[in-house]
Amino acid sequence: MIVTLLTDYGRDDDFVGVCHGVIRSIDQDAHIVDITHGIRRYAVRQGAIVLRNTLPYMPVGVHVAVVDPQVGTERRAVALRTGDGRILVGPDNGLLSLAWERCGGVETAVDVTRSPHRLEPVSATFHGRDIFAPVAARLAAGAELADAGDPLDADALTAVDLPTPRREGGELVAHALVVDRFGNAGLNLDHDDLAGSRITLGSAVELEVGGERYLATYAQTFADVKPGELLVYEDAYRTLAVAINRGDAASTLALSPDVEVRLRPQ
């Protein structure tokens, strides 16, 4: 079975390789897919958004996510089955919540903090190795979810909150959610949010960020504007984003997570 990994571990240390080793030591037939290990350190919400966006493109399997600034505290370690049959494994800090919403909700959940599948002794700082990887490997190898830990009410699980876009007069008030390595900033807007806004494909859009105003084009792709020009577009995950063709919109507009972006038709 496939086991996917998403973490903030980076690639400079041994953490990712050790998690691979633990999984393969338990289930030699596991097919491991690294979604990313480039989530910003401790950025739970970014990890939650990336997990939500990417899981629909992964085969149904066991999906491990570890962005865990509270490792070693009383926060729970959990495993759960979603409505579409996926198993999610990770800390109960909201990291899994957007993904389970996208994947049909939670059918069954267990607290795996003291799972019989964990490695002993358990490190206070590396639950990816000692809890999440071995639990995921056992589940991928066919172990029953109910045997992996103690029953847990789905309503007790922690969820992450995203800011909500709103309308003020003739403008849309959105927020930057994530910024990628190219400096493109994803917003908490999708195409449906544009209904009635008079922002249409090919039209000019005024963006206001931090009191500064910028003129952009609502475009389909980067090549629809000249290099160095600003655009608003629907990204690969069907949410709106702000970019500069061959440039860095996040740096130019001072965009970071939660920064407010006002959009006005021109």
C-alpha positions as CSV (number, residue, x, y, z in Angstrom):
1,M,0.0,0.0,0.0
2,I,1.1,3.6,-0.6
3,V,2.3,5.6,2.4
4,T,2.7,9.4,1.8
5,L,4.8,11.7,3.9
6,L,4.4,15.5,4.4
7,T,6.6,17.2,7.0
8,D,8.5,20.3,8.0
9,Y,11.7,18.3,8.4
10,G,13.5,19.6,5.4
11,R,16.2,17.5,3.7
12,D,19.4,18.6,5.5
13,D,19.1,16.2,8.4
14,D,18.4,12.5,8.8
15,F,14.8,12.7,9.9
16,V,13.1,11.9,6.6
17,G,15.5,9.0,5.8
18,V,14.9,7.5,9.3
19,C,11.1,7.6,8.8
20,H,11.5,5.9,5.5
21,G,13.7,3.2,7.2
22,V,11.2,2.6,10.0
23,I,8.3,2.2,7.5
24,R,10.2,-0.2,5.2
25,S,11.6,-2.2,8.2
26,I,8.0,-2.9,9.2
27,D,6.4,-3.2,5.7
28,Q,8.9,-3.9,3.0
29,D,6.2,-3.7,0.4
30,A,5.2,-0.1,1.3
31,H,5.4,2.4,-1.6
32,I,6.5,5.7,0.0
33,V,5.7,9.0,-1.7
34,D,7.2,12.2,-0.3
35,I,4.6,14.9,-0.9
36,T,7.0,17.5,0.6
37,H,9.3,18.0,3.5
38,G,9.5,21.7,2.8
39,I,6.6,23.0,4.9
40,R,7.9,26.0,6.9
41,R,9.0,25.1,10.4
42,Y,6.1,24.8,12.7
43,A,3.6,26.1,10.1
44,V,0.7,23.8,10.9
45,R,-1.8,25.7,8.8
46,Q,0.4,25.7,5.7
47,G,0.9,22.0,6.1
48,A,-2.9,21.5,6.5
49,I,-3.5,23.5,3.3
50,V,-0.9,21.6,1.3
51,L,-2.2,18.2,2.6
52,R,-5.8,19.2,1.6
53,N,-4.7,20.3,-1.9
54,T,-2.5,17.3,-2.7
55,L,-4.3,14.3,-1.3
56,P,-6.9,14.1,-4.1
57,Y,-4.0,13.4,-6.5
58,M,-2.6,10.6,-4.3
59,P,-3.9,7.0,-4.4
60,V,-6.0,6.0,-1.4
61,G,-3.6,4.8,1.3
62,V,-2.0,5.8,4.5
63,H,-1.0,9.5,4.7
64,V,1.4,10.7,7.4
65,A,1.7,14.4,8.1
66,V,4.1,15.8,10.8
67,V,4.3,19.5,11.6
68,D,4.4,19.3,15.3
69,P,5.6,22.3,17.3
70,Q,4.0,20.7,20.4
71,V,5.8,17.4,20.2
72,G,6.4,16.0,23.7
73,T,3.5,17.8,25.3
74,E,0.0,16.4,26.1
75,R,-1.3,16.9,22.5
76,R,-2.6,13.6,21.1
77,A,-1.2,11.5,18.3
78,V,-4.1,10.3,16.1
79,A,-5.0,8.1,13.2
80,L,-8.3,8.3,11.4
81,R,-10.2,6.9,8.4
82,T,-11.9,9.4,6.1
83,G,-15.1,8.9,4.1
84,D,-13.2,8.0,1.0
85,G,-11.2,5.3,2.7
86,R,-7.9,7.1,3.4
87,I,-6.1,6.8,6.7
88,L,-4.5,9.9,8.0
89,V,-1.8,9.8,10.7
90,G,-0.3,12.7,12.6
91,P,-0.5,15.1,15.6
92,D,-3.9,16.3,16.7
93,N,-3.2,20.0,16.1
94,G,-5.4,20.8,13.1
95,L,-2.8,19.6,10.6
96,L,-5.1,16.8,9.3
97,S,-8.4,18.7,9.5
98,L,-8.6,20.3,6.1
99,A,-7.7,17.0,4.4
100,W,-10.4,15.0,6.2
101,E,-12.9,17.7,5.3
102,R,-11.9,17.4,1.6
103,C,-11.9,13.6,1.8
104,G,-15.4,12.9,3.1
105,G,-15.1,13.6,6.8
106,V,-14.0,11.3,9.7
107,E,-15.5,7.8,9.9
108,T,-13.3,6.4,12.7
109,A,-10.6,7.9,14.8
110,V,-8.2,6.5,17.4
111,D,-5.7,8.0,19.8
112,V,-2.3,6.4,18.9
113,T,-0.2,8.2,21.5
114,R,0.3,4.9,23.4
115,S,-0.3,2.7,20.4
116,P,1.0,-0.9,20.7
117,H,2.6,-0.3,17.3
118,R,4.9,2.5,18.5
119,L,8.7,2.1,18.9
120,E,10.1,1.9,22.4
121,P,11.5,3.9,24.0
122,V,9.6,6.9,22.6
123,S,11.7,10.0,22.1
124,A,10.2,13.2,23.5
125,T,11.2,15.1,20.3
126,F,10.9,12.6,17.4
127,H,7.4,11.2,17.2
128,G,7.7,11.0,13.5
129,R,10.1,8.1,13.9
130,D,8.7,6.5,17.1
131,I,4.9,6.9,16.7
132,F,3.7,8.1,13.3
133,A,5.9,6.1,11.0
134,P,5.5,2.7,12.8
135,V,1.8,3.2,13.2
136,A,1.4,4.1,9.5
137,A,3.5,1.1,8.5
138,R,1.4,-1.3,10.5
139,L,-1.8,0.1,9.1
140,A,-0.4,-0.1,5.5
141,A,0.6,-3.7,6.2
142,G,-3.1,-4.5,7.0
143,A,-3.4,-3.9,10.8
144,E,-6.9,-2.8,11.9
145,L,-7.3,0.9,12.7
146,A,-9.3,0.0,15.8
147,D,-6.3,-2.0,17.1
148,A,-3.8,0.9,16.7
149,G,-5.0,2.9,19.6
150,D,-7.8,4.0,21.9
151,P,-11.2,5.0,20.4
152,L,-11.6,8.8,19.9
153,D,-14.7,10.8,19.2
154,A,-14.3,12.7,15.9
155,D,-15.8,15.8,17.5
156,A,-12.9,15.9,19.9
157,L,-10.3,16.3,17.1
158,T,-8.6,19.7,16.6
159,A,-9.4,21.6,13.5
160,V,-7.5,24.5,11.9
161,D,-9.4,27.7,11.1
162,L,-8.9,29.7,7.9
163,P,-9.8,33.3,7.5
164,T,-13.0,34.0,5.6
165,P,-13.2,36.3,2.6
166,R,-15.9,39.0,2.6
167,R,-17.4,41.7,0.4
168,E,-17.2,45.4,1.3
169,G,-19.2,47.4,-1.1
170,G,-17.8,46.8,-4.6
171,E,-14.6,45.1,-3.4
172,L,-13.5,41.6,-2.3
173,V,-11.5,41.4,0.9
174,A,-9.3,38.3,0.9
175,H,-6.2,37.0,2.7
176,A,-3.0,35.4,1.6
177,L,-2.8,31.8,2.8
178,V,0.3,30.3,1.4
179,V,3.4,31.6,-0.5
180,D,5.3,29.2,-2.8
181,R,9.1,29.3,-3.6
182,F,8.3,31.4,-6.7
183,G,6.7,34.1,-4.6
184,N,3.2,33.4,-5.8
185,A,0.6,34.0,-3.0
186,G,-2.5,31.8,-2.8
187,L,-5.6,33.5,-1.5
188,N,-8.7,32.3,0.4
189,L,-10.8,32.8,-2.8
190,D,-12.0,30.6,-5.5
191,H,-13.7,31.3,-8.8
192,D,-17.2,31.1,-7.3
193,D,-16.3,34.0,-4.9
194,L,-15.9,36.3,-8.0
195,A,-19.6,35.9,-8.9
196,G,-21.2,39.4,-9.0
197,S,-17.8,41.1,-8.5
198,R,-17.4,42.4,-12.1
199,I,-13.9,40.8,-12.1
200,T,-13.8,38.8,-15.3
201,L,-11.1,37.0,-17.3
202,G,-8.9,39.5,-19.0
203,S,-10.1,42.5,-17.0
204,A,-8.0,44.8,-14.9
205,V,-8.0,44.4,-11.1
206,E,-6.8,46.8,-8.5
207,L,-5.1,45.2,-5.5
208,E,-4.6,47.0,-2.2
209,V,-2.1,45.6,0.3
210,G,-1.1,47.5,3.3
211,G,-2.4,50.7,1.9
212,E,-0.5,50.4,-1.3
213,R,-2.3,49.9,-4.6
214,Y,-1.3,47.8,-7.6
215,L,-2.8,47.1,-11.0
216,A,-3.1,43.5,-12.1
217,T,-4.8,41.5,-14.8
218,Y,-7.1,38.6,-14.1
219,A,-5.5,36.2,-16.4
220,Q,-5.6,32.5,-17.2
221,T,-1.8,31.9,-17.3
222,F,1.5,33.8,-16.7
223,A,2.1,34.3,-20.4
224,D,-1.1,36.4,-20.7
225,V,0.9,39.3,-19.2
226,K,4.3,40.7,-19.9
227,P,7.3,39.7,-17.8
228,G,7.3,41.8,-14.7
229,E,3.6,42.4,-14.7
230,L,1.2,41.5,-12.0
231,L,-1.6,39.0,-12.4
232,V,-4.4,37.3,-10.5
233,Y,-5.1,33.7,-11.7
234,E,-6.7,30.4,-10.8
235,D,-3.9,28.2,-9.6
236,A,-3.4,24.4,-10.0
237,Y,-5.7,23.8,-7.0
238,R,-8.5,26.0,-8.3
239,T,-8.0,28.8,-5.8
240,L,-7.0,32.4,-6.8
241,A,-3.5,33.5,-6.5
242,V,-1.4,36.6,-7.0
243,A,1.8,36.5,-9.1
244,I,4.3,38.5,-11.1
245,N,5.3,36.9,-14.4
246,R,8.9,35.9,-13.9
247,G,8.9,37.9,-10.6
248,D,8.2,37.6,-6.9
249,A,4.8,38.9,-6.0
250,A,5.2,38.1,-2.3
251,S,8.3,40.2,-1.9
252,T,7.1,43.0,-4.1
253,L,3.7,43.3,-2.4
254,A,4.8,42.3,1.1
255,L,2.5,39.3,1.0
256,S,2.7,36.7,3.8
257,P,0.1,34.4,5.4
258,D,-2.9,36.3,6.8
259,V,-2.0,39.6,5.0
260,E,-5.2,41.2,3.8
261,V,-5.6,41.7,0.0
262,R,-8.4,43.9,-1.4
263,L,-9.5,43.3,-5.0
264,R,-11.5,45.9,-7.0
265,P,-12.6,45.7,-10.6
266,Q,-11.3,48.4,-12.9
